[in-house]
């Protein structure tokens, strides 16, 4: 993991702008995938609706820009607050169920958000709207790809650090116990739904933060951010990277972006090559790519 961060840190020194942009995209989607993996690993919550939070983060940047606000120190915290409120509402209702019902309810809420926002003319409707430049950070421009790359790298590092701390905290250990045996943890005096709701909201906020960064990266916001395909791709990243590792989603994002970059040169149906990779990963790398790489290098899993 440290080796990957080192490579990401030195990448701007030798890569051209296009390749550097691809690595930045890996970090953004990897952050969202890690958040989805956190909810699955620590809460047993398989959500098919995280695109709603990813897209909401992006659209909050657009709404702030339409209102004349562009400073990240103001816009980004407000965007995360909006995502947290949305996640709290969806979580309170969705956690009344479990299993397949939970998956379908989160998908249903995400589709509701998608159709509401894609039907809003002030937000560009189905076509979306450009941002005409990235947000500023305390008056400093983020338009340069090198500076933005390092900002995303720092943000990713902080997010993973918080995840590790939460994972090792009493609440994180209790969540993992709930994911394995909810009835037993309830008998021990824990409140499973309350802890799961907290994990769900945290996961959503991190995903929303990734959406904020994606909007600034592409300098465009459209309904594609909210589409259920985004939720599916995040789950694929988690499956490829490995749910046994907190940072598995980052490795899954790297693999998916590599597949897209290589095979999209030859066909628009590049995802057909991704399917066998997912199948092979599930069959032969039971814990995912990241733990396998860690074992190969003599390290240990998160």
C-alpha positions in Angstrom: 0.0 0.0 0.0 2.8 2.4 0.9 4.5 1.5 -2.4 1.4 2.5 -4.3 1.2 5.8 -2.5 4.9 6.4 -3.3 4.3 5.7 -6.9 1.3 8.1 -7.0 3.4 10.8 -5.3 6.2 10.6 -7.8 4.0 10.1 -10.8 3.7 13.9 -11.6 7.4 14.0 -12.1 7.5 11.8 -15.1 4.1 11.3 -16.6 2.3 13.4 -19.3 -0.9 15.2 -18.4 -3.2 12.5 -19.8 -1.7 9.6 -17.9 -1.5 11.7 -14.7 -5.2 12.5 -15.1 -5.9 8.8 -15.4 -4.1 8.2 -12.1 -6.0 11.0 -10.5 -9.2 9.4 -11.7 -8.1 6.1 -10.1 -7.7 7.8 -6.8 -11.1 9.5 -6.9 -13.1 6.4 -7.8 -10.8 4.3 -5.5 -11.9 6.6 -2.6 -15.5 5.9 -3.4 -14.9 2.2 -3.8 -13.1 2.0 -0.5 -16.1 3.7 1.1 -18.5 1.1 -0.3 -16.1 -1.6 0.8 -16.1 -0.1 4.3 -19.9 -0.3 4.6 -19.8 -4.0 3.4 -16.9 -5.1 5.6 -17.9 -3.2 8.8 -21.7 -3.2 8.5 -22.7 -6.0 6.2 -24.4 -3.3 4.1 -24.3 -4.1 0.4 -25.6 -0.9 -1.1 -26.5 -0.5 -4.8 -27.4 3.2 -4.3 -24.1 4.9 -3.6 -24.3 6.6 -6.9 -26.8 8.9 -5.3 -24.2 10.2 -2.8 -21.5 10.4 -5.5 -23.7 12.4 -7.7 -25.1 14.6 -4.9 -21.5 15.6 -4.0 -20.9 16.6 -7.6 -24.2 18.5 -8.0 -23.6 20.4 -4.8 -20.5 21.8 -6.4 -22.6 22.8 -9.4 -25.3 24.4 -7.3 -22.7 26.4 -5.3 -21.1 27.5 -8.6 -24.5 28.7 -9.9 -24.9 30.7 -6.6 -21.5 32.3 -7.1 -19.5 30.3 -4.6 -16.2 28.6 -5.6 -14.0 28.4 -2.5 -13.5 24.7 -1.5 -13.3 25.6 2.2 -16.9 26.7 2.0 -18.4 24.6 -0.8 -17.0 21.2 0.0 -18.0 21.0 3.7 -21.5 22.1 2.8 -21.6 19.5 0.0 -20.6 16.8 2.5 -23.3 18.0 5.0 -25.9 17.7 2.2 -24.7 14.2 1.4 -24.8 13.3 5.1 -28.5 14.5 5.5 -29.5 12.5 2.3 -27.7 9.4 3.6 -29.3 9.7 7.0 -32.8 9.8 5.5 -32.1 6.9 3.1 -30.3 4.9 5.8 -33.1 5.3 8.4 -35.6 3.9 5.9 -33.4 1.3 4.2 -32.1 -0.2 7.4 -35.6 -1.3 8.4 -34.9 -4.2 6.0 -31.9 -6.3 5.2 -30.3 -8.6 2.6 -31.7 -8.3 -0.9 -34.4 -5.9 0.2 -31.8 -3.5 1.5 -30.0 -3.7 -1.8 -33.1 -3.0 -3.8 -34.3 -0.1 -1.6 -31.0 1.7 -1.8 -31.2 1.2 -5.6 -34.7 2.6 -5.6 -33.7 5.7 -3.6 -30.8 6.3 -5.9 -33.0 6.1 -9.0 -35.4 8.6 -7.4 -32.6 11.1 -6.9 -31.4 10.4 -10.5 -34.8 11.2 -12.0 -35.4 14.2 -9.8 -32.1 15.9 -10.6 -32.0 14.8 -14.3 -35.3 16.5 -14.7 -34.2 19.8 -13.3 -33.6 22.4 -16.0 -31.7 24.7 -13.7 -29.1 21.9 -13.2 -28.8 21.1 -16.9 -31.4 18.4 -17.0 -30.2 15.3 -19.0 -27.3 17.2 -20.6 -25.6 18.5 -17.5 -23.6 21.7 -17.2 -19.9 22.6 -17.4 -18.1 24.2 -14.4 -15.6 26.4 -16.4 -12.7 25.8 -14.1 -12.1 24.0 -10.8 -12.9 25.4 -7.3 -10.3 27.4 -5.5 -8.7 26.5 -2.2 -8.2 29.5 0.1 -7.8 31.6 -3.0 -5.4 29.2 -4.7 -6.3 27.9 -8.1 -6.7 24.1 -8.5 -6.8 24.2 -12.3 -3.3 22.8 -12.8 -3.5 19.0 -13.0 -0.3 18.5 -11.0 -1.6 20.5 -8.0 -5.0 18.8 -8.2 -3.4 15.4 -8.3 -1.5 16.1 -5.1 -4.7 17.4 -3.4 -6.6 14.2 -4.3 -3.6 12.2 -3.0 -3.6 13.9 0.3 -7.4 13.6 0.6 -7.2 9.9 -0.2 -4.5 9.4 2.4 -6.6 11.2 5.1 -9.7 9.2 4.2 -7.9 5.8 4.4 -6.2 6.9 7.7 -9.6 7.7 9.2 -11.0 4.4 8.0 -8.1 2.5 9.6 -8.7 4.3 12.9 -12.4 3.6 12.8 -11.8 0.0 11.9 -9.6 -0.5 14.9 -11.8 1.4 17.3 -14.4 -0.3 19.6 -17.2 0.9 17.3 -15.4 -0.6 14.3 -14.9 -3.9 16.0 -18.5 -4.0 17.1 -19.6 -3.3 13.5 -17.5 -6.2 12.2 -19.1 -8.4 14.8 -22.6 -7.2 13.7 -21.7 -8.0 10.1 -20.8 -11.6 11.1 -23.5 -12.2 13.7 -26.0 -9.4 14.4 -28.2 -11.4 16.8 -25.2 -12.2 19.0 -24.0 -8.6 19.1 -27.6 -7.5 20.0 -27.6 -10.0 22.8 -24.4 -8.5 24.1 -26.1 -5.1 24.5 -25.1 -3.4 21.2 -27.5 -1.4 19.0 -26.9 -2.9 15.6 -29.1 -0.6 13.6 -27.6 2.6 15.1 -24.1 1.5 14.5 -25.0 0.4 10.9 -26.6 3.7 10.3 -23.4 5.5 11.4 -21.3 3.3 9.1 -23.7 3.9 6.2 -23.6 7.7 6.6 -19.8 7.7 7.0 -19.5 5.6 3.8 -21.9 7.9 2.0 -20.0 11.1 3.0 -16.7 9.7 1.8 -18.4 8.7 -1.5 -19.9 12.2 -1.7 -16.4 13.7 -1.2 -15.2 11.6 -4.2 -18.1 13.0 -6.2 -17.0 16.6 -5.2 -13.5 15.8 -6.5 -14.9 14.1 -9.6 -16.9 17.2 -10.5 -13.7 19.3 -10.2 -11.6 16.8 -12.1 -13.9 16.6 -15.1 -15.1 20.3 -14.7 -18.5 19.0 -15.7 -21.5 17.7 -13.8 -24.2 15.6 -15.4 -26.8 12.8 -14.5 -24.2 10.1 -15.4 -22.7 10.6 -11.9 -26.1 9.5 -10.4 -26.7 6.5 -12.7 -27.0 3.0 -11.2 -24.0 1.9 -13.4 -21.8 4.0 -11.1 -23.0 2.0 -8.1 -22.3 -1.2 -10.0 -18.8 -0.1 -11.0 -18.0 0.7 -7.4 -19.1 -2.8 -6.3 -17.0 -4.3 -9.1 -14.0 -2.4 -7.9 -14.6 -3.7 -4.4 -14.9 -7.3 -5.7 -11.7 -6.9 -7.8 -9.6 -5.3 -5.1 -10.9 -7.4 -2.2 -13.3 -6.7 0.6 -10.8 -8.1 3.1 -8.7 -5.0 2.7 -9.8 -1.4 3.6 -7.8 -0.1 0.6 -9.0 -2.9 -1.8 -11.3 -0.6 -3.6 -8.3 1.5 -4.7 -6.6 -1.5 -6.3 -10.0 -2.4 -7.9 -10.3 1.1 -9.4 -6.8 0.8 -10.8 -7.6 -2.4 -12.5 -10.9 -1.1 -13.9 -9.4 2.1 -15.3 -6.5 0.1 -16.8 -9.0 -2.2 -18.6 -10.9 0.8 -19.8 -7.8 2.6 -21.0 -6.4 -0.4 -22.8 -9.5 -2.1 -24.4 -11.5 1.0 -25.1 -8.9 1.8 -27.8 -10.2 -1.3 -29.7 -13.9 -1.5 -28.9 -16.7 0.4 -27.1 -17.7 -2.8 -25.5 -14.5 -3.0 -23.3 -16.5 -4.1 -20.3 -16.8 -7.6 -21.9 -13.2 -8.1 -21.0 -13.8 -7.0 -17.5 -16.3 -9.7 -16.8 -13.8 -12.6 -17.0 -11.4 -10.6 -14.8 -14.0 -10.4 -12.1 -14.9 -14.1 -12.4 -11.2 -15.1 -12.2 -10.7 -12.8 -9.2 -13.6 -14.3 -7.3 -12.7 -17.9 -8.2 -9.0 -17.8 -7.6 -8.3 -14.7 -5.5 -10.9 -15.2 -2.8 -9.9 -12.1 -0.9 -9.2 -10.0 -3.9 -6.1 -8.5 -5.7 -4.8 -6.3 -2.9 -4.4 -9.1 -0.3 -2.8 -11.3 -2.9 -0.3 -8.6 -3.8 0.4 -8.0 -0.1 1.1 -11.7 0.4 3.3 -11.8 -2.6 5.4 -8.9 -1.3 5.6 -10.4 2.1 3.3 -7.9 3.8 0.1 -8.3 5.6 -3.5 -7.3 4.9 -5.2 -4.2 6.5 
